[in-house]
Amino acid sequence: RLSVDYGKKSKLEFSIYPAPLVSSAVVDTYYFILMTLITLDHSDCAFLVDYEAIYDICRRYLDIERPTYT
C-alpha cells in the first residue's frame, strides 16, 4: 500500500539480522528471511544490520555492559 500511495518517494528498508548469541527465539532467522524477501520488492534501498555487531559496538565503544531493548 505504501508503494502505491508514495510511489515517487524513496523507500528505505532497515533490517536487523538476528544473532544466535543474542536472539531469544529460534525462529527469528526464519522470520527475518521471510520479511526481507517480501519487502524487497517495495523498497528502493535496503540496509542489513547484524544484531550481534550492534551488540558488540554497544559493549566496546559505548561502555554498555549488557544492552537491553529499553
C-alpha positions as CSV (number, residue, x, y, z in Angstrom):
1,R,0.0,0.0,0.0
2,L,2.9,2.4,0.7
3,S,4.3,1.8,-2.7
4,V,1.0,3.0,-4.3
5,D,0.5,6.0,-2.0
6,Y,4.1,7.2,-2.1
7,G,5.3,5.9,-5.5
8,K,7.7,8.8,-6.2
9,K,9.3,8.9,-2.7
10,S,12.4,6.9,-2.0
11,K,11.6,3.9,0.3
12,L,14.4,2.7,2.5
13,E,14.3,-0.6,4.4
14,F,16.4,-1.2,7.6
15,S,16.6,-4.9,8.5
16,I,18.3,-6.2,11.6
17,Y,19.6,-9.8,11.2
18,P,19.2,-11.8,14.3
19,A,22.2,-13.4,16.0
20,P,22.2,-16.8,17.7
21,L,24.0,-15.4,20.8
22,V,21.6,-12.6,21.4
23,S,18.4,-13.9,19.9
24,S,15.6,-15.1,22.2
25,A,13.8,-17.4,19.7
26,V,15.0,-20.0,17.2
27,V,12.5,-18.8,14.5
28,D,13.9,-15.2,14.4
29,T,16.1,-16.0,11.4
30,Y,13.2,-17.6,9.5
31,Y,11.0,-14.5,10.1
32,F,13.9,-12.2,9.0
33,I,14.4,-14.0,5.7
34,L,10.7,-14.2,5.0
35,M,10.2,-10.5,5.8
36,T,13.2,-9.4,3.7
37,L,12.0,-11.4,0.7
38,I,8.5,-9.9,0.9
39,T,9.6,-6.3,1.4
40,L,12.5,-6.1,-1.1
41,D,10.0,-5.6,-4.0
42,H,8.7,-2.4,-2.3
43,S,11.9,-0.7,-1.2
44,D,14.4,1.2,-3.2
45,C,17.3,0.7,-0.9
46,A,17.8,-2.0,1.8
47,F,20.2,-1.8,4.7
48,L,21.1,-5.0,6.5
49,V,22.5,-4.7,10.0
50,D,23.9,-7.6,12.0
51,Y,22.4,-7.6,15.5
52,E,25.5,-9.2,17.1
53,A,27.7,-6.4,15.6
54,I,25.4,-3.7,17.1
55,Y,25.6,-5.5,20.4
56,D,29.4,-5.6,20.2
57,I,29.5,-1.8,19.4
58,C,27.4,-1.0,22.4
59,R,29.7,-3.1,24.7
60,R,33.0,-2.0,23.3
61,Y,32.6,1.7,22.3
62,L,29.6,2.9,24.4
63,D,30.6,1.1,27.6
64,I,27.2,-0.6,28.0
65,E,27.8,-4.0,29.7
66,R,24.5,-5.6,28.8
67,P,22.4,-3.8,26.1
68,T,18.7,-4.2,26.5
69,Y,15.7,-3.4,24.4
70,T,14.6,-0.4,26.6
